[in-house]
Amino acid sequence: MQEKNYGLALFTLLVFVFLLGPLIIISFTSFEPGTVLRFPPEGFSWRWYENIFEVKMFMKTFGTSMFVSLAGNLLALLLGVPAAYALSRFQFKGKGALNAIFISPVLIPGIVMGFAMLKYVIITYNLPIYAGLLIGHTVIMLPFIIRVVASSLSNFDFAIEEAALSLGAGRIETFFKVVLPNIRSGIIAAILIAFLESFNNVDISVFMTGPGVSTLPIQMLTYVENNFDPTIAALSVLLMIITAIFMFVIERLMGLSYFTKR
């Protein structure tokens, strides 16, 4: 039994090395003082972190990515939460087909989805680039919102809702005062997952952007095509730190919410 535990521990360690190894290497190479990306670094320098803020396109595309991800997240929530509630609460004809439609953006390859949206959203309807980009990101976030919120609703006892209705509360009032507070953690998780999916998206964004409009991941790829310095490594480390802080804040908010209800 002890040998099996050692084997499991070794396997777990190898999995962590496989997952975290590239991130550790990138973190070290970001401090390389030279002009070429190398590992291990030959010294220590903050030079490439400073270079991030000197490249104006990084700042501009970061703002674009934040706007599109946050605005698209809001639209996906407004559409996804009611859809998840309807799919979980009611039985109606065509429910399976409707659920398949909502999940299809995850099942269809991103390049195919991006080309289709370019053809029908940008070319056919001639929408502005920002509008098309916002629609595209809303579409890719919607399945994550619906699936996570629906999963949270699967653990919700709808008898509580029925009790509120029987005591005179309206259905809309019950939804906002009874249902939503009980699935708050699921909604927060859905927001986080959808935001990260949108912010890091490349395959759809590359079709929906145009002259003067780009997102940060696409700009990073463009920079790598023309430069081989550690700037992208430094930017990747910053994005990892921001993601970790964001997840920590969400976790703390969920914890405070739990203890407040207790």
Contacts in CASP RR format, 6 or more apart in sequence:
PFRMAT RR
TARGET T0000
AUTHOR 0000-0000-0000
METHOD contacts of the structure
MODEL  1
MQEKNYGLALFTLLVFVFLLGPLIIISFTSFEPGTVLRFPPEGFSWRWYE
NIFEVKMFMKTFGTSMFVSLAGNLLALLLGVPAAYALSRFQFKGKGALNA
IFISPVLIPGIVMGFAMLKYVIITYNLPIYAGLLIGHTVIMLPFIIRVVA
SSLSNFDFAIEEAALSLGAGRIETFFKVVLPNIRSGIIAAILIAFLESFN
NVDISVFMTGPGVSTLPIQMLTYVENNFDPTIAALSVLLMIITAIFMFVI
ERLMGLSYFTKR
23 240 0 8 1.000
25 39 0 8 1.000
26 233 0 8 1.000
26 236 0 8 1.000
26 237 0 8 1.000
27 233 0 8 1.000
27 237 0 8 1.000
27 240 0 8 1.000
28 39 0 8 1.000
28 40 0 8 1.000
28 41 0 8 1.000
29 37 0 8 1.000
29 38 0 8 1.000
29 39 0 8 1.000
29 41 0 8 1.000
29 230 0 8 1.000
29 233 0 8 1.000
30 48 0 8 1.000
30 49 0 8 1.000
30 230 0 8 1.000
30 233 0 8 1.000
30 234 0 8 1.000
30 236 0 8 1.000
30 237 0 8 1.000
31 41 0 8 1.000
31 43 0 8 1.000
31 44 0 8 1.000
31 45 0 8 1.000
31 46 0 8 1.000
31 48 0 8 1.000
31 230 0 8 1.000
32 38 0 8 1.000
32 41 0 8 1.000
32 42 0 8 1.000
32 43 0 8 1.000
32 45 0 8 1.000
32 48 0 8 1.000
32 230 0 8 1.000
32 233 0 8 1.000
33 41 0 8 1.000
33 42 0 8 1.000
33 43 0 8 1.000
33 44 0 8 1.000
33 45 0 8 1.000
33 47 0 8 1.000
34 42 0 8 1.000
34 45 0 8 1.000
34 47 0 8 1.000
34 229 0 8 1.000
34 230 0 8 1.000
35 229 0 8 1.000
36 228 0 8 1.000
36 229 0 8 1.000
37 228 0 8 1.000
37 229 0 8 1.000
37 230 0 8 1.000
37 233 0 8 1.000
48 229 0 8 1.000
48 230 0 8 1.000
48 231 0 8 1.000
48 233 0 8 1.000
48 234 0 8 1.000
49 234 0 8 1.000
49 238 0 8 1.000
51 229 0 8 1.000
51 231 0 8 1.000
51 234 0 8 1.000
52 58 0 8 1.000
52 231 0 8 1.000
52 234 0 8 1.000
52 235 0 8 1.000
52 238 0 8 1.000
53 59 0 8 1.000
55 223 0 8 1.000
55 231 0 8 1.000
57 214 0 8 1.000
57 219 0 8 1.000
57 223 0 8 1.000
58 216 0 8 1.000
58 219 0 8 1.000
58 223 0 8 1.000
58 235 0 8 1.000
61 214 0 8 1.000
61 215 0 8 1.000
61 216 0 8 1.000
61 218 0 8 1.000
61 219 0 8 1.000
62 216 0 8 1.000
63 216 0 8 1.000
64 213 0 8 1.000
64 214 0 8 1.000
64 215 0 8 1.000
64 216 0 8 1.000
65 199 0 8 1.000
65 215 0 8 1.000
65 216 0 8 1.000
65 217 0 8 1.000
66 199 0 8 1.000
68 130 0 8 1.000
68 133 0 8 1.000
68 134 0 8 1.000
68 137 0 8 1.000
68 198 0 8 1.000
68 215 0 8 1.000
69 137 0 8 1.000
69 195 0 8 1.000
69 198 0 8 1.000
69 199 0 8 1.000
70 195 0 8 1.000
71 134 0 8 1.000
72 134 0 8 1.000
72 137 0 8 1.000
72 138 0 8 1.000
72 141 0 8 1.000
72 198 0 8 1.000
73 141 0 8 1.000
73 191 0 8 1.000
73 194 0 8 1.000
73 195 0 8 1.000
73 198 0 8 1.000
75 134 0 8 1.000
75 138 0 8 1.000
76 138 0 8 1.000
76 141 0 8 1.000
76 142 0 8 1.000
76 144 0 8 1.000
76 145 0 8 1.000
76 194 0 8 1.000
77 145 0 8 1.000
77 187 0 8 1.000
77 190 0 8 1.000
77 191 0 8 1.000
79 138 0 8 1.000
79 142 0 8 1.000
79 145 0 8 1.000
80 102 0 8 1.000
80 142 0 8 1.000
80 145 0 8 1.000
80 146 0 8 1.000
80 149 0 8 1.000
81 145 0 8 1.000
81 149 0 8 1.000
81 180 0 8 1.000
81 187 0 8 1.000
83 102 0 8 1.000
83 142 0 8 1.000
83 146 0 8 1.000
84 145 0 8 1.000
84 146 0 8 1.000
84 147 0 8 1.000
84 149 0 8 1.000
84 150 0 8 1.000
84 153 0 8 1.000
85 149 0 8 1.000
85 153 0 8 1.000
85 175 0 8 1.000
85 179 0 8 1.000
87 95 0 8 1.000
87 98 0 8 1.000
87 99 0 8 1.000
87 102 0 8 1.000
87 146 0 8 1.000
87 150 0 8 1.000
88 150 0 8 1.000
88 153 0 8 1.000
88 154 0 8 1.000
88 156 0 8 1.000
89 153 0 8 1.000
89 158 0 8 1.000
102 142 0 8 1.000
102 143 0 8 1.000
102 146 0 8 1.000
103 143 0 8 1.000
103 146 0 8 1.000
103 147 0 8 1.000
104 143 0 8 1.000
105 113 0 8 1.000
105 139 0 8 1.000
105 140 0 8 1.000
105 142 0 8 1.000
105 143 0 8 1.000
106 143 0 8 1.000
106 144 0 8 1.000
109 203 0 8 1.000
110 203 0 8 1.000
110 204 0 8 1.000
111 203 0 8 1.000
113 139 0 8 1.000
113 140 0 8 1.000
113 203 0 8 1.000
113 204 0 8 1.000
114 136 0 8 1.000
114 203 0 8 1.000
114 204 0 8 1.000
114 206 0 8 1.000
114 207 0 8 1.000
114 208 0 8 1.000
115 207 0 8 1.000
117 132 0 8 1.000
117 135 0 8 1.000
117 136 0 8 1.000
117 139 0 8 1.000
117 204 0 8 1.000
117 207 0 8 1.000
117 208 0 8 1.000
118 207 0 8 1.000
118 208 0 8 1.000
121 127 0 8 1.000
121 132 0 8 1.000
121 135 0 8 1.000
121 136 0 8 1.000
121 208 0 8 1.000
122 129 0 8 1.000
122 132 0 8 1.000
122 207 0 8 1.000
122 208 0 8 1.000
127 135 0 8 1.000
129 208 0 8 1.000
129 209 0 8 1.000
129 210 0 8 1.000
129 213 0 8 1.000
130 213 0 8 1.000
132 208 0 8 1.000
133 205 0 8 1.000
133 208 0 8 1.000
133 209 0 8 1.000
133 213 0 8 1.000
133 215 0 8 1.000
136 204 0 8 1.000
136 208 0 8 1.000
137 198 0 8 1.000
137 201 0 8 1.000
137 204 0 8 1.000
137 205 0 8 1.000
140 197 0 8 1.000
140 198 0 8 1.000
140 201 0 8 1.000
140 204 0 8 1.000
141 194 0 8 1.000
141 195 0 8 1.000
141 197 0 8 1.000
141 198 0 8 1.000
144 190 0 8 1.000
144 193 0 8 1.000
144 194 0 8 1.000
144 197 0 8 1.000
145 190 0 8 1.000
145 191 0 8 1.000
145 194 0 8 1.000
148 186 0 8 1.000
148 189 0 8 1.000
148 190 0 8 1.000
148 193 0 8 1.000
149 183 0 8 1.000
149 186 0 8 1.000
149 187 0 8 1.000
149 190 0 8 1.000
151 186 0 8 1.000
152 183 0 8 1.000
152 185 0 8 1.000
152 186 0 8 1.000
152 187 0 8 1.000
152 189 0 8 1.000
153 179 0 8 1.000
153 183 0 8 1.000
156 179 0 8 1.000
156 182 0 8 1.000
156 183 0 8 1.000
160 178 0 8 1.000
160 182 0 8 1.000
161 174 0 8 1.000
161 175 0 8 1.000
161 178 0 8 1.000
161 179 0 8 1.000
164 170 0 8 1.000
164 174 0 8 1.000
164 177 0 8 1.000
164 178 0 8 1.000
165 171 0 8 1.000
165 174 0 8 1.000
169 177 0 8 1.000
169 178 0 8 1.000
180 187 0 8 1.000
184 257 0 8 1.000
185 254 0 8 1.000
185 257 0 8 1.000
185 258 0 8 1.000
188 250 0 8 1.000
188 253 0 8 1.000
188 254 0 8 1.000
192 246 0 8 1.000
192 247 0 8 1.000
192 250 0 8 1.000
196 243 0 8 1.000
199 216 0 8 1.000
199 217 0 8 1.000
200 217 0 8 1.000
201 215 0 8 1.000
201 217 0 8 1.000
202 217 0 8 1.000
202 218 0 8 1.000
202 221 0 8 1.000
205 215 0 8 1.000
205 217 0 8 1.000
205 218 0 8 1.000
206 218 0 8 1.000
209 215 0 8 1.000
209 218 0 8 1.000
214 222 0 8 1.000
220 232 0 8 1.000
220 235 0 8 1.000
220 236 0 8 1.000
223 231 0 8 1.000
223 232 0 8 1.000
224 232 0 8 1.000
END
